[in-house]
Amino acid sequence: MEREIKIIDLEPKESKNGRLYYRVKTSEGWMSCFEKDIVDKLKEYKGGMLTVEVAETDNGFKNIRGIVNMKEKPKQEVKEEAKTPIRADDKPAFYVSYAKDIFIAILENHKGDDYEAMMRQSINLVEQARREFS
């Protein structure tokens, strides 16, 4: 029997005889699917609509046996994170990262082996920037 369903979620399960299958949460409730190629397609359409071939047993189990029609794949929602300014003094780990980046730039542009002085210069530049922008 063909049914148009929305794929909500999938979870792997193991049958009593040890066979891997997936429980598929759909707009019509839970269904099972044993065929890997079908499961792979169902995963692609999670959140989307599909027309599937469903075999239903006498005791109410619904088994997805095939995909009849694949509707448009669901669009992946891009959640835009709130753009809140972060002050450098709120995150001390930023200082380490900034100093490292400056150190690498200094190292690439200067010849020499006084790494301690180059690192001190990097740290001083980060501290100066912090004071200026505080």
N, C-alpha and C positions, 0 to 999 in steps of 0.2 A: 504494500500500500504506500503510495507517495504522500509525503507530508512536507509542507514548507515550515521550517523551524529556524529559530535563532539559536546559535551556538553560544552558550554562556560560559561554560567551563569544561575542562577535561581533567580526569585524574586516572593514573594507572592503577590497575588492580591485578590480582592473580586469582584465577579460577581454582576450584577445589582440586583439579587435576594438574595444577601448576602452569597453566597456559596464561600468558599475559594478554590482558584486554584493557580497554578504557571505558570508564563510566563517563558519559557525556551528559552534562547538565544542559537541557534545552528549554525553549519556551514552552514545551509540552511535558516537562518533567525529565527524569533521568532515563537515559537509554544506554545500551552497551554497544561496543563496536570491537570486533576481533581482528579486522584486517588492517595491517599496518599502513598500507598505501591510503586507505580511506581515512584513518586516524590522522595521518600527516596533512591531508587536505582539510580536515575538520579544524586542526590547529591553526591553519592559515586563515580560516574564516571565523575564528573566535570573535564574537561580537557582531557577526554578520548573519545574513539570511541565506539559507540553502534549501533546495528541494531534495529530499533524500528518500530512498526506498527503505521502508521499515517493515520488518517481520515481527509480528506480535504473537507471543505464545499464549496458550490457554490460561496460564497463571498470571498474565499481565506483563511479562517481561517484554521490552521493546528492544529490538536489535537492529542497528543501522547496517544495512547490507550493501548500500551503494549510494552514489551521489548522482542525481538525475540532472539537476540544474544548479550551477553555481552563480549566484547573484554577485553583484559588485562586492569586492572585498571591503571590509570595514576600514574606514580611514583611521589611522593611528592618531589619537589625540596628542597634541603637543601641549603640554601644560607649561604655561609661561609662569616662571617663578617671579615672585614679587621682587622688584628691584629696589632693595633697601640698601642705602649706603652703609658700608662697613668701615668703621674707623680702624686704622692700623693698630692703635693701642688696645683695641678689643681682642685682637688675635696676635699674641706674641710670636706664633709660629710663622706669621707673614714676614717678620723681620729676618728670620733665618733664610727663608726663601729669597727675599729681596737681596740680602747680602750675598747669597750664593750666586745669584744671577749677575750681580755687579762684579763679583770676584771673577767669574768666568769671562766677562767682557774685558776686564782689566788684564787677565791672564793672556787672552788672545791678542791684545793690542800692545803688550809690553814684553820685552825679552828680559829674562832675569830669573833668578831662583830665590828671591826673597819673598816667599809665599806668605810668611807671617805679616810682613809689611803690607802686601797687597790685600790680605784679608782685613787687616786693621783699617785700611783705607776704605774698603767696602762697607765695613760696619759703621765707620764714621759718616759715610755718605747717607746710609739708612737713618742713622740717628739725627743727622742734620735735616733730612726730609721730614722726619717725624716731628721735630720741633717746629719747623716752618708751617706744617699743615695742621698743627694742633690748635 
